Amino acid sequence: MRKSIQGICILILTLLIGLAPVLALAANPATETTARLNAAWFDTLDFDDESEKENALRGLIEAPESLVILDDAGKEVWNVADYAFVNELEAVPDTVNPSLFRNTLYNSYAGLFEVCDGIYQVRGYDMANATFIRTDNGWIVFDVLMCREDMAAAKALMEKHFGGLDIRAVLYSHSHIDHYGGIFGLLSQEDAADASLTLEEQLASGKTVILAPEGFLEHAVSENVYAGSAMGRRAQYQYGSLLEIGETGRLAMGIGLGQSVGSTGLLAPSYEIRTDETLIIDGLEIQFQLTPGTEAPAEMNAFFPKYRALWLAENCTGTMHNLYTLRGAQVRDAAAWAAYILAAEQRFGDDTDVVFQSHNWPHWGNREIRTYMEDTAAVYQFIHDQTLHYINLGYTGEEISRMLVLPEKLNSVWYTRQYYGTLSHNIRAVYQKYMGWYDANPVNLNPLTPVDTAKKWVEYLGDTDRVLALARADYEKGEYQWVAQVTKELVYADPANQAARELCADALEQLGYQSESGTWRNAYLTGAMELRQGNLSEFAGKASGGLAVRQAMTTDMILDFIGIATDSAAAKDDDLTINLCITDTGEHFFLKRTSGVLLVYPDAERENADSMLSCTRLQLLGLMMGSEEVMAAVHVDGDSTAPVRLVKYITPFSQTFNIVEP
């Protein structure tokens, strides 16, 4: 996709005069319609119920006065201080949904908290929580935040109160980067146990065992590498990384305040939990429950009998979660999600006094815990069952998402409000899981591209000035969704139509102000910003450390990505065959590229291959990344051009493509 002229001009201007990396959005005020709709929320929900606030503050040991975390170069990687305004304003601004405003307040409570005697959480130091659990002689840590700097700050806060931490094990609850990316703020590579040893040998070695659910590495890589560039750009919209924090900008999004932008890493698990097994680590018993296909493809709950405490990973949080996440990801299984929550309640409920998780705050009391788990399970079961109910009556995902509302009891529960996931896009996720993209109307089998569609619409509509006049009239009526839809067509037909861009931006902005979902707010407001100012992707704060994730890739994963990154059209006439020997792992592969498609045969070797390539796993990674030094170092028998040709057609991916314009 081509880059907009506005975006390029902004980039040049920034380089010339040193503007701030994120440009402020010249925001409009809330319209009368938006102000009225937002005010109506006070009559919809029970704002006198502050039980979630009590949970969010319970057990506070220390809260920083003003939390801003910097990297080694002094760059800001995490900022809670700028959210102080939510505590200072006497009334909720008209530009903020009151429910989301309150959720932002609760998520802004940062510091060290006691879950129970022996379990402590550092919350608000990143989007996720870092949890420290006492063993007989040390600690285990459940999840390590997203970036090294934030995890180091969380560790320092713990050490301030408990002295040096002897970390016996690290547990990754699931395969999302905000739960493993900060590992180097806690451990070094040398601290980690040797994965080639048995678990008993690892525990006896004095090194730190790293535990994760089965499939963790596969899914961590597939999300952050295979589709990582596309997800990274789309995440700028989901997390609002281009937006300023404030009453016309970024707020919380249910599971936290946003995405940190420090240095990320990955230490691969030294032991994977493959069954619902029980382990004892330094005298502490942990009963694991695998929950694959719920919030992540690889995820696990855990019960600690000593503490009568149940860890629910990200399967229960302080918000409705995503069955489909806006940045793009595999659709999650709503029915399995509900079933695993109920299985955890049935298995551990009688012996549980507190549930805690990787986002938000714990819940205490056996009766309250059971209600919390049952309500959450019921929400996902409702979305699953009723979407299928209406699918079987012939409705499409878009229609069902406009029809269904949660039952009144579930709709009034604060911890299942739609701050992160929404009923609307979760319904469409269930439709996608069962029915796919096709709605069975043959008109939609092979539609024109968005640009060609827009051009035909403009051709049929005729006078674009008249269309804009009608759209402005509908804007004044508060019909913002329709205004955004019709002006979007004008923008796609002619990106230089500034009047259409501005009106589409105005409509998106009001939709953002009305949104209870923080991610929807971010997406609407980021879209408005880029319509007004052009593609701003160069200015988005990004986490560093992608190389660390790639270095954890297995040989199979590296070969998979070579195939994904290869432009098959460019390679279609360059067939090759290679016998590949990975010298440090003893793996053998036969590779065949035909018609630009790379076919991989594991544990195979063919006599008539063009060449024999011998290298280490990391050298193969270096080849994939275009390292000339590695090219010269690998050993090749036969056709010496094969390694270069294998990676010659790899296309560099970027996170700068357009989203709200062609």
C-alpha positions as CSV (number, residue, x, y, z in Angstrom):
1,M,0.0,0.0,0.0
2,R,1.3,3.4,-0.8
3,K,2.1,5.9,2.0
4,S,0.1,9.1,2.2
5,I,1.7,12.4,1.2
6,Q,0.7,13.9,4.5
7,G,2.6,11.2,6.4
8,I,5.8,11.7,4.4
9,C,5.6,15.5,4.9
10,I,5.2,15.1,8.6
11,L,8.2,12.7,8.7
12,I,10.4,15.2,6.8
13,L,9.2,18.1,9.1
14,T,10.0,16.1,12.2
15,L,13.5,15.3,11.0
16,L,14.1,18.9,10.1
17,I,12.9,20.7,13.2
18,G,12.8,17.9,15.8
19,L,9.2,17.6,16.6
20,A,8.1,15.2,19.3
21,P,7.9,11.6,18.0
22,V,4.1,11.5,18.5
23,L,2.1,14.4,17.2
24,A,-0.8,15.7,19.3
25,L,-4.3,15.2,17.9
26,A,-6.1,18.5,17.5
27,A,-9.2,17.1,19.1
28,N,-12.8,18.3,18.8
29,P,-15.0,18.6,21.9
30,A,-17.8,16.1,22.5
31,T,-21.0,16.9,20.5
32,E,-24.3,17.3,22.3
33,T,-25.2,13.8,21.1
34,T,-22.0,12.3,22.6
35,A,-22.3,14.2,25.8
36,R,-25.9,13.0,26.2
37,L,-25.1,9.4,25.4
38,N,-22.2,9.3,27.8
39,A,-24.2,10.9,30.6
40,A,-26.9,8.2,30.2
41,W,-24.4,5.6,31.4
42,F,-24.9,6.8,35.0
43,D,-28.5,5.6,34.8
44,T,-27.4,2.3,33.1
45,L,-24.9,1.0,35.6
46,D,-24.6,1.0,39.4
47,F,-21.7,3.5,40.0
48,D,-22.3,3.3,43.7
49,D,-21.0,-0.3,43.7
50,E,-17.2,0.1,44.4
51,S,-16.4,-3.5,45.2
52,E,-13.9,-3.6,42.3
53,K,-12.2,-0.5,43.6
54,E,-11.9,-2.2,47.0
55,N,-10.3,-5.2,45.4
56,A,-8.0,-3.1,43.3
57,L,-6.6,-1.4,46.4
58,R,-6.7,-4.2,48.9
59,G,-3.4,-5.4,50.3
60,L,-1.5,-2.3,49.1
61,I,2.1,-2.3,50.6
62,E,3.6,0.6,48.6
63,A,2.5,2.8,45.8
64,P,5.0,5.1,43.9
65,E,4.2,8.7,44.0
66,S,4.7,9.1,40.3
67,L,5.6,6.1,38.2
68,V,7.6,6.7,35.0
69,I,10.1,4.0,33.9
70,L,13.0,4.9,31.6
71,D,15.4,2.7,29.6
72,D,19.2,3.0,29.8
73,A,19.2,5.8,27.3
74,G,16.6,7.8,29.3
75,K,13.8,7.1,26.9
76,E,10.4,6.6,28.5
77,V,9.1,3.0,28.3
78,W,6.2,3.2,30.8
79,N,4.2,6.0,32.2
80,V,1.5,5.9,34.9
81,A,2.1,9.4,36.1
82,D,0.2,11.0,33.1
83,Y,-3.0,9.1,34.2
84,A,-3.1,11.2,37.4
85,F,-5.8,13.3,35.9
86,V,-8.4,10.6,36.4
87,N,-7.9,11.1,40.2
88,E,-8.0,14.9,40.0
89,L,-11.0,15.7,37.8
90,E,-14.2,16.4,39.8
91,A,-16.5,15.1,37.0
92,V,-16.1,12.7,34.1
93,P,-15.4,14.6,30.9
94,D,-18.0,14.5,28.1
95,T,-15.3,13.0,25.9
96,V,-15.0,9.9,27.9
97,N,-17.4,7.0,28.5
98,P,-18.0,7.1,32.3
99,S,-17.6,3.3,32.6
100,L,-14.2,3.4,30.8
101,F,-13.1,6.4,32.9
102,R,-13.7,4.4,36.1
103,N,-11.9,1.4,34.7
104,T,-8.9,3.7,33.9
105,L,-8.9,4.9,37.5
106,Y,-8.8,1.4,38.9
107,N,-6.0,0.3,36.5
108,S,-4.0,3.4,37.5
109,Y,-3.4,2.0,41.0
110,A,0.2,0.9,40.7
111,G,2.5,-0.6,43.3
112,L,3.2,-3.7,45.5
113,F,0.2,-5.6,46.8
114,E,-0.2,-8.6,49.1
115,V,-2.6,-11.2,47.6
116,C,-2.2,-13.3,50.8
117,D,0.6,-14.0,53.2
118,G,3.2,-15.5,50.8
119,I,1.9,-14.2,47.5
120,Y,2.6,-10.7,46.3
121,Q,1.9,-8.8,43.0
122,V,3.5,-5.8,41.4
123,R,0.7,-4.2,39.5
124,G,0.6,-1.2,37.2
125,Y,4.3,-1.5,36.3
126,D,3.3,-2.8,32.8
127,M,0.1,-3.9,31.1
128,A,0.3,-7.2,33.0
129,N,1.1,-8.2,36.6
130,A,4.3,-9.8,38.0
131,T,3.5,-12.2,40.8
132,F,5.9,-13.4,43.4
133,I,5.1,-16.6,45.4
134,R,7.2,-17.8,48.3
135,T,8.7,-21.3,48.3
136,D,10.4,-22.9,51.2
137,N,13.7,-21.2,50.5
138,G,13.1,-18.7,47.7
139,W,10.5,-17.5,45.2
140,I,8.8,-18.4,42.0
141,V,7.6,-15.7,39.7
142,F,4.5,-16.1,37.6
143,D,4.8,-13.9,34.5
144,V,7.5,-11.4,34.0
145,L,5.8,-8.4,32.2
146,M,6.5,-7.2,28.7
147,C,9.9,-5.5,28.8
148,R,13.2,-5.8,30.7
149,E,13.0,-2.3,32.2
150,D,9.6,-2.7,33.8
151,M,10.4,-6.1,35.2
152,A,13.7,-4.8,36.7
153,A,11.7,-2.0,38.4
154,A,9.1,-4.6,39.7
155,K,11.9,-6.8,41.0
156,A,13.6,-3.8,42.7
157,L,10.3,-2.9,44.4
158,M,10.0,-6.4,45.7
159,E,13.6,-6.5,46.9
160,K,13.0,-3.2,48.7
161,H,10.6,-5.0,51.0
162,F,11.8,-8.6,51.0
163,G,15.6,-8.4,50.3
164,G,17.4,-10.3,47.6
165,L,15.2,-12.7,45.7
166,D,16.3,-16.3,45.2
167,I,14.3,-17.2,42.1
168,R,13.8,-20.9,42.0
169,A,11.4,-21.0,39.0
170,V,9.7,-18.7,36.5
171,L,6.3,-19.6,35.2
172,Y,4.9,-18.3,31.9
173,S,1.1,-18.5,32.1
174,H,0.7,-18.2,28.3
175,S,2.2,-17.3,25.0
176,H,1.6,-13.6,24.8
177,I,4.6,-11.3,25.0
178,D,3.3,-9.1,27.8
179,H,3.9,-12.2,30.0
180,Y,7.3,-13.4,29.0
181,G,9.0,-10.4,27.2
182,G,10.5,-8.9,30.5
183,I,12.4,-12.0,31.4
184,F,15.8,-10.3,31.2
185,G,14.8,-7.9,33.9
186,L,14.7,-10.9,36.2
187,L,17.2,-13.4,34.9
188,S,20.1,-13.7,32.6
189,Q,20.6,-16.5,30.1
190,E,23.2,-18.0,32.4
191,D,20.7,-18.2,35.3
192,A,18.3,-20.5,33.3
193,A,18.3,-24.2,33.8
194,D,19.5,-26.5,31.1
195,A,16.4,-27.8,29.1
196,S,18.3,-31.0,28.2
197,L,18.2,-32.1,31.8
198,T,15.2,-33.8,33.5
199,L,13.1,-31.5,35.7
200,E,14.5,-33.1,38.8
201,E,18.1,-32.4,37.6
202,Q,17.1,-28.9,36.7
203,L,15.7,-28.3,40.1
204,A,18.8,-29.7,41.7
205,S,21.2,-27.7,39.5
206,G,20.8,-24.4,41.4
207,K,19.6,-22.7,38.2
208,T,16.1,-21.3,37.6
209,V,13.6,-23.6,36.0
210,I,11.4,-21.9,33.4
211,L,7.9,-23.6,33.1
212,A,5.3,-23.0,30.4
213,P,2.3,-24.8,29.0
214,E,2.7,-27.2,26.1
215,G,3.0,-25.4,22.8
216,F,4.2,-22.2,24.4
217,L,7.2,-21.6,22.1
218,E,5.4,-22.5,18.9
219,H,2.6,-20.0,19.6
220,A,4.9,-17.3,21.0
221,V,6.8,-17.4,17.7
222,S,3.9,-17.7,15.4
223,E,2.2,-14.6,16.8
224,N,5.3,-12.4,17.2
225,V,7.2,-13.5,14.0
226,Y,5.0,-15.2,11.4
227,A,2.4,-12.4,11.5
228,G,4.4,-10.1,13.7
229,S,4.8,-7.1,11.3
230,A,1.1,-7.0,10.5
231,M,0.1,-7.4,14.1
232,G,2.6,-4.7,15.2
233,R,1.1,-2.1,12.9
234,R,-2.5,-3.0,13.8
235,A,-1.5,-3.0,17.5
236,Q,-0.8,0.7,17.1
237,Y,-4.5,1.1,16.6
238,Q,-5.5,-1.3,19.3
239,Y,-3.3,0.1,22.0
240,G,-3.4,3.7,20.9
241,S,0.4,4.0,20.9
242,L,0.2,7.2,18.7
243,L,-2.3,8.9,21.1
244,E,-1.5,11.2,23.9
245,I,-2.8,10.1,27.3
246,G,-5.8,12.2,28.3
247,E,-9.5,13.0,28.2
248,T,-9.5,13.3,24.4
249,G,-6.9,10.6,23.9
250,R,-5.7,7.3,25.3
251,L,-7.2,5.7,28.4
252,A,-7.1,2.2,29.9
253,M,-8.4,-0.8,28.0
254,G,-9.6,-3.2,30.6
255,I,-6.5,-5.4,31.2
256,G,-4.3,-2.4,31.9
257,L,-3.1,1.0,30.8
258,G,-1.4,0.1,27.5
259,Q,1.6,-1.4,25.9
260,S,5.2,-0.7,27.2
261,V,7.9,0.1,24.7
262,G,11.1,-1.2,26.3
263,S,13.4,-4.0,25.3
264,T,11.7,-7.4,25.1
265,G,13.3,-10.9,25.3
266,L,12.6,-14.6,25.5
267,L,14.2,-17.4,27.4
268,A,12.6,-20.6,26.1
269,P,11.0,-22.9,28.6
270,S,13.3,-25.5,30.2
271,Y,10.2,-27.7,30.9
272,E,6.7,-27.7,29.4
273,I,3.6,-28.7,31.3
274,R,2.0,-31.3,29.1
275,T,-0.7,-32.7,31.4
276,D,-2.7,-31.5,34.4
277,E,0.2,-32.5,36.5
278,T,1.3,-31.6,40.0
279,L,4.8,-30.4,40.7
280,I,6.7,-29.5,43.9
281,I,9.2,-26.7,43.5
282,D,11.3,-26.0,46.5
283,G,8.7,-27.5,48.8
284,L,5.8,-25.6,47.2
285,E,3.1,-27.8,45.6
286,I,1.5,-26.5,42.4
287,Q,-1.4,-28.2,40.7
288,F,-1.6,-27.2,37.0
289,Q,-4.6,-27.1,34.7
290,L,-3.9,-26.7,31.0
291,T,-6.4,-24.4,29.2
292,P,-5.4,-24.5,25.5
293,G,-7.5,-22.5,23.1
294,T,-8.8,-20.1,25.6
295,E,-7.3,-16.6,25.9
296,A,-4.1,-18.0,24.2
297,P,-3.5,-21.2,22.2
298,A,-1.1,-22.3,25.0
299,E,-2.3,-21.3,28.6
300,M,-2.5,-22.7,32.1
301,N,-4.2,-22.1,35.4
302,A,-2.5,-23.2,38.6
303,F,-3.6,-23.9,42.2
304,F,-1.4,-23.5,45.3
305,P,-2.9,-25.6,48.1
306,K,-0.6,-24.1,50.8
307,Y,-2.0,-20.6,50.1
308,R,-5.6,-21.8,49.1
309,A,-5.0,-19.6,46.1
310,L,-6.0,-20.2,42.5
311,W,-4.1,-18.6,39.6
312,L,-6.5,-18.0,36.6
313,A,-3.9,-16.7,34.1
314,E,-5.9,-14.5,31.7
315,N,-9.0,-16.7,31.7
316,C,-10.8,-14.5,34.3
317,T,-9.9,-10.8,34.5
318,G,-11.5,-7.5,35.4
319,T,-13.1,-7.2,32.0
320,M,-14.8,-9.1,29.2
321,H,-11.9,-10.5,27.2
322,N,-11.4,-11.0,23.5
323,L,-12.5,-14.0,21.5
324,Y,-10.9,-12.1,18.7
325,T,-8.3,-9.4,19.3
326,L,-8.3,-6.3,17.1
327,R,-4.6,-6.5,16.3
328,G,-5.3,-9.9,14.7
329,A,-4.9,-13.4,16.2
330,Q,-6.3,-16.8,16.1
331,V,-10.0,-16.9,17.1
332,R,-10.4,-18.3,20.6
333,D,-12.8,-21.0,21.6
334,A,-15.6,-19.4,23.7
335,A,-17.1,-22.8,24.7
336,A,-13.8,-24.2,25.8
337,W,-13.0,-21.0,27.7
338,A,-16.2,-21.3,29.7
339,A,-15.7,-25.1,30.3
340,Y,-12.2,-24.6,31.6
341,I,-13.3,-21.9,34.1
342,L,-16.1,-24.2,35.3
343,A,-13.7,-27.2,35.5
344,A,-11.3,-25.0,37.6
345,E,-14.2,-24.0,39.9
346,Q,-15.3,-27.7,40.3
347,R,-11.7,-28.9,40.9
348,F,-10.4,-26.2,43.2
349,G,-13.4,-24.1,44.3
350,D,-14.0,-25.7,47.7
351,D,-10.3,-25.1,48.7
352,T,-9.9,-21.6,47.3
353,D,-9.9,-18.4,49.4
354,V,-8.4,-16.0,46.7
355,V,-8.2,-16.0,42.9
356,F,-5.6,-13.9,41.2
357,Q,-4.4,-13.5,37.6
358,S,-2.0,-11.9,35.2
359,H,-4.0,-8.7,34.8
360,N,-6.1,-6.6,37.1
361,W,-6.7,-7.5,40.8
362,P,-7.6,-10.5,42.9
363,H,-11.0,-11.5,44.3
364,W,-11.4,-12.9,47.8
365,G,-13.9,-15.0,49.6
366,N,-15.2,-18.4,48.5
367,R,-18.7,-17.3,47.7
368,E,-17.5,-14.2,45.8
369,I,-14.9,-16.3,43.9
370,R,-17.5,-18.8,42.7
371,T,-19.8,-16.0,41.5
372,Y,-16.8,-14.3,39.8
373,M,-15.9,-17.5,37.9
374,E,-19.5,-18.5,37.1
375,D,-20.4,-15.0,35.8
376,T,-17.3,-15.0,33.6
377,A,-18.0,-18.5,32.2
378,A,-21.6,-17.6,31.6
379,V,-20.6,-14.6,29.5
380,Y,-18.5,-16.6,27.2
381,Q,-21.0,-19.5,27.0
382,F,-23.8,-17.0,26.2
383,I,-21.8,-15.5,23.4
384,H,-21.0,-18.9,22.0
385,D,-24.5,-20.4,22.3
386,Q,-26.6,-17.5,21.2
387,T,-24.4,-16.7,18.2
388,L,-24.8,-20.2,17.0
389,H,-28.5,-20.0,17.8
390,Y,-28.9,-17.1,15.4
391,I,-26.5,-18.5,12.8
392,N,-28.9,-21.4,12.5
393,L,-31.7,-19.0,12.0
394,G,-29.8,-17.6,9.0
395,Y,-28.4,-14.4,10.4
396,T,-24.9,-13.1,9.5
397,G,-22.2,-12.1,12.0
398,E,-22.9,-8.4,11.4
399,E,-26.6,-8.9,12.0
400,I,-26.2,-10.9,15.2
401,S,-23.7,-8.4,16.6
402,R,-26.3,-5.8,16.3
403,M,-29.1,-7.9,17.8
404,L,-27.7,-9.6,20.9
405,V,-27.4,-8.0,24.3
406,L,-26.2,-9.7,27.5
407,P,-28.8,-10.9,30.0
408,E,-29.4,-8.1,32.5
409,K,-27.7,-9.8,35.4
410,L,-24.5,-10.4,33.4
411,N,-24.6,-7.0,31.9
412,S,-24.6,-5.3,35.3
413,V,-21.4,-7.1,36.5
414,W,-18.4,-4.7,36.6
415,Y,-15.7,-7.4,36.0
416,T,-17.3,-8.5,32.7
417,R,-17.9,-5.0,31.3
418,Q,-16.7,-4.5,27.7
419,Y,-13.4,-2.6,28.3
420,Y,-11.1,-4.9,26.2
421,G,-13.3,-7.4,24.3
422,T,-16.8,-6.4,23.3
423,L,-20.0,-8.3,22.8
424,S,-20.0,-7.1,19.2
425,H,-16.7,-8.2,18.0
426,N,-16.7,-11.4,20.1
427,I,-20.0,-12.4,18.4
428,R,-18.4,-12.0,15.0
429,A,-15.4,-14.1,16.3
430,V,-17.7,-17.0,17.0
431,Y,-19.3,-16.6,13.6
432,Q,-15.8,-16.6,12.0
433,K,-14.8,-19.7,14.0
434,Y,-17.8,-21.8,12.8
435,M,-18.7,-20.2,9.5
436,G,-15.6,-18.4,8.2
437,W,-15.5,-15.3,6.1
438,Y,-18.3,-16.2,3.7
439,D,-21.9,-15.2,4.6
440,A,-23.4,-17.5,1.9
441,N,-24.5,-14.7,-0.3
442,P,-22.8,-15.3,-3.7
443,V,-22.5,-11.6,-4.3
444,N,-19.8,-11.7,-1.7
445,L,-17.8,-14.6,-3.1
446,N,-15.4,-12.5,-5.0
447,P,-16.0,-8.8,-4.3
448,L,-14.0,-5.9,-5.7
449,T,-11.1,-4.5,-3.8
450,P,-12.0,-1.7,-1.3
451,V,-10.5,0.8,-3.7
452,D,-12.3,-0.4,-6.7
453,T,-15.5,-0.6,-4.7
454,A,-15.1,2.9,-3.5
455,K,-14.5,4.2,-7.0
456,K,-17.7,2.6,-8.3
457,W,-19.6,4.0,-5.4
458,V,-18.4,7.5,-6.2
459,E,-19.2,7.0,-9.8
460,Y,-22.8,5.9,-9.0
461,L,-23.2,8.6,-6.3
462,G,-22.1,11.3,-8.7
463,D,-21.8,14.6,-7.0
464,T,-19.4,14.1,-4.0
465,D,-20.1,17.6,-2.7
466,R,-23.7,16.6,-2.4
467,V,-22.7,13.3,-0.6
468,L,-20.6,15.3,1.8
469,A,-23.5,17.7,2.4
470,L,-25.8,14.8,3.2
471,A,-23.1,13.3,5.5
472,R,-22.7,16.5,7.3
473,A,-26.4,16.7,8.0
474,D,-26.3,13.1,9.3
475,Y,-23.3,14.0,11.5
476,E,-25.4,16.8,13.0
477,K,-28.1,14.2,13.8
478,G,-25.5,12.0,15.6
479,E,-25.4,9.3,13.0
480,Y,-21.6,8.9,13.3
481,Q,-21.3,5.2,12.2
482,W,-23.0,5.9,8.9
483,V,-21.1,9.1,8.3
484,A,-17.8,7.2,8.9
485,Q,-18.9,4.4,6.5
486,V,-20.0,6.7,3.6
487,T,-17.0,9.1,3.9
488,K,-14.6,6.1,4.1
489,E,-15.7,5.3,0.5
490,L,-14.9,8.8,-0.6
491,V,-11.5,8.6,1.0
492,Y,-10.7,5.3,-0.6
493,A,-11.8,6.6,-4.0
494,D,-9.7,9.7,-3.6
495,P,-7.3,9.9,-0.6
496,A,-6.7,13.6,-1.4
497,N,-10.3,14.5,-0.7
498,Q,-9.5,16.4,2.5
499,A,-13.2,17.3,3.2
500,A,-14.1,13.6,3.3
501,R,-11.0,12.8,5.4
502,E,-11.9,15.5,8.0
503,L,-15.6,14.5,8.2
504,C,-14.7,10.8,8.5
505,A,-12.2,11.7,11.3
506,D,-14.8,13.8,13.1
507,A,-17.3,10.9,13.1
508,L,-14.6,8.4,14.3
509,E,-13.7,10.8,17.0
510,Q,-17.2,10.9,18.4
511,L,-17.5,7.1,18.2
512,G,-14.2,6.9,20.2
513,Y,-15.5,9.3,22.9
514,Q,-18.6,7.2,23.3
515,S,-16.8,3.8,23.5
516,E,-16.8,1.8,26.7
517,S,-14.1,-0.4,25.2
518,G,-10.6,1.1,25.5
519,T,-9.4,-0.7,22.4
520,W,-12.3,0.6,20.3
521,R,-11.6,4.1,21.6
522,N,-8.0,3.7,20.7
523,A,-8.8,2.5,17.2
524,Y,-11.4,5.2,16.5
525,L,-9.1,8.0,17.7
526,T,-6.0,6.7,16.0
527,G,-8.0,6.4,12.8
528,A,-9.2,10.0,13.2
529,M,-5.6,11.2,13.8
530,E,-4.2,9.5,10.7
531,L,-7.1,10.8,8.5
532,R,-6.2,14.3,9.7
533,Q,-2.4,14.0,9.7
534,G,-1.5,11.1,7.4
535,N,0.2,7.8,8.2
536,L,2.0,8.3,11.4
537,S,3.3,4.7,11.9
538,E,7.0,5.9,12.0
539,F,6.3,7.8,15.2
540,A,4.7,5.0,17.2
541,G,6.6,3.8,20.2
542,K,7.8,0.3,19.7
543,A,9.3,-2.4,21.9
544,S,12.8,-3.5,20.9
545,G,14.2,-7.0,21.2
546,G,12.7,-8.8,18.3
547,L,16.0,-10.6,17.7
548,A,15.7,-12.3,21.1
549,V,12.4,-13.9,20.1
550,R,13.8,-15.0,16.7
551,Q,16.8,-16.6,18.4
552,A,14.4,-18.8,20.3
553,M,13.0,-20.2,17.1
554,T,13.4,-23.9,16.3
555,T,14.8,-25.0,13.0
556,D,11.3,-25.9,11.8
557,M,10.2,-22.4,12.7
558,I,13.0,-20.7,10.9
559,L,12.3,-22.7,7.7
560,D,8.6,-21.9,8.0
561,F,9.4,-18.2,8.2
562,I,11.7,-18.4,5.2
563,G,8.8,-19.8,3.2
564,I,6.4,-17.1,4.6
565,A,8.8,-14.3,3.8
566,T,9.7,-15.5,0.3
567,D,8.0,-13.7,-2.6
568,S,6.9,-16.8,-4.5
569,A,6.2,-14.8,-7.6
570,A,9.8,-13.6,-7.7
571,A,11.2,-17.0,-7.0
572,K,8.9,-19.0,-9.3
573,D,11.6,-19.7,-11.9
574,D,14.4,-20.5,-9.4
575,D,13.8,-24.0,-8.3
576,L,16.4,-25.6,-6.0
577,T,17.0,-28.6,-3.7
578,I,19.1,-28.7,-0.6
579,N,20.0,-31.3,2.0
580,L,20.3,-29.3,5.2
581,C,22.3,-30.5,8.2
582,I,21.9,-28.5,11.4
583,T,25.2,-29.4,13.1
584,D,24.5,-28.4,16.7
585,T,21.2,-30.2,17.0
586,G,21.8,-33.1,14.6
587,E,18.6,-32.3,12.6
588,H,18.4,-33.1,8.9
589,F,16.0,-31.7,6.3
590,F,15.5,-32.0,2.6
591,L,14.4,-28.6,1.1
592,K,12.8,-28.3,-2.3
593,R,11.6,-25.0,-3.8
594,T,9.3,-25.5,-6.7
595,S,7.2,-22.7,-8.4
596,G,8.4,-20.4,-5.6
597,V,7.0,-22.6,-2.9
598,L,9.4,-24.0,-0.2
599,L,8.6,-27.6,0.7
600,V,10.3,-29.0,3.8
601,Y,10.9,-32.7,4.5
602,P,12.1,-33.3,8.1
603,D,14.4,-36.2,8.9
604,A,15.1,-36.6,5.2
605,E,18.0,-36.5,2.7
606,R,18.0,-37.0,-1.1
607,E,21.0,-38.2,-3.2
608,N,20.2,-35.9,-6.1
609,A,20.0,-32.6,-4.2
610,D,21.7,-29.6,-5.7
611,S,23.8,-29.0,-2.6
612,M,24.5,-30.0,0.9
613,L,24.3,-27.1,3.4
614,S,25.8,-27.6,6.9
615,C,25.3,-24.9,9.6
616,T,24.2,-24.3,13.1
617,R,20.6,-23.3,14.0
618,L,21.7,-19.7,14.6
619,Q,23.6,-19.6,11.4
620,L,20.4,-20.6,9.6
621,L,18.7,-17.7,11.4
622,G,21.5,-15.5,10.2
623,L,21.0,-16.7,6.6
624,M,17.3,-15.9,6.9
625,M,18.2,-12.4,8.1
626,G,20.7,-11.8,5.3
627,S,24.0,-11.9,7.2
628,E,26.8,-11.8,4.7
629,E,29.2,-13.0,7.4
630,V,27.1,-16.1,7.9
631,M,26.9,-16.6,4.2
632,A,30.6,-16.8,4.0
633,A,30.9,-19.1,7.1
634,V,28.5,-21.9,6.3
635,H,29.7,-25.1,4.6
636,V,28.3,-26.0,1.2
637,D,29.0,-29.1,-0.9
638,G,27.7,-28.9,-4.5
639,D,26.0,-25.8,-5.8
640,S,27.5,-23.0,-3.8
641,T,24.8,-20.6,-4.8
642,A,22.0,-22.5,-3.1
643,P,22.2,-20.8,0.4
644,V,22.1,-17.3,-1.3
645,R,19.2,-18.3,-3.5
646,L,17.3,-19.9,-0.6
647,V,16.9,-16.5,1.0
648,K,17.3,-14.2,-2.0
649,Y,13.6,-13.6,-2.4
650,I,12.8,-12.8,1.2
651,T,10.7,-9.6,1.4
652,P,11.5,-7.3,4.3
653,F,8.3,-6.7,6.3
654,S,7.4,-3.4,7.8
655,Q,4.9,-1.9,10.2
656,T,4.1,1.2,8.2
657,F,1.3,0.2,5.8
658,N,-1.8,2.3,5.6
659,I,-5.0,1.4,7.5
660,V,-7.6,4.1,7.1
661,E,-6.7,4.9,3.5
662,P,-5.5,2.9,0.5
